[in-house]
Amino acid sequence: MAFVWLGVLALVLKGLEIGPVAQWSWWAVLSPFLVAVVWWAFSDAMGFTARARQKREDVRREQRRRNTVESLGRKTPLPRRR
């Protein structure tokens, strides 16, 4: 996501012709977007995003379980059925 923000910033600076970015070629200004696409493809291929999503879902599921146990008035959860 940082590459996207960097690309947006470079794009705005190039469009408004501010600072040294105004002198850069369009390839240099648009290159952070290319790097972001390559990074996202790499991270998807390596499974980084799937693992992060699974971890968030596991935390959310455990929090829901704790909330349910507390709302039932129990101090400790029942053992999980397998």
Rosetta blueprint (number, residue, H / E / L):
1 M L
2 A H
3 F H
4 V H
5 W H
6 L H
7 G H
8 V H
9 L H
10 A H
11 L H
12 V H
13 L H
14 K H
15 G H
16 L L
17 E L
18 I L
19 G H
20 P H
21 V H
22 A H
23 Q H
24 W L
25 S L
26 W H
27 W H
28 A H
29 V H
30 L H
31 S H
32 P H
33 F H
34 L H
35 V H
36 A H
37 V H
38 V H
39 W H
40 W H
41 A H
42 F H
43 S H
44 D H
45 A H
46 M H
47 G L
48 F H
49 T H
50 A H
51 R H
52 A H
53 R H
54 Q H
55 K H
56 R H
57 E H
58 D H
59 V H
60 R H
61 R H
62 E H
63 Q H
64 R H
65 R H
66 R H
67 N H
68 T H
69 V H
70 E H
71 S H
72 L L
73 G L
74 R L
75 K L
76 T L
77 P L
78 L L
79 P L
80 R L
81 R L
82 R L
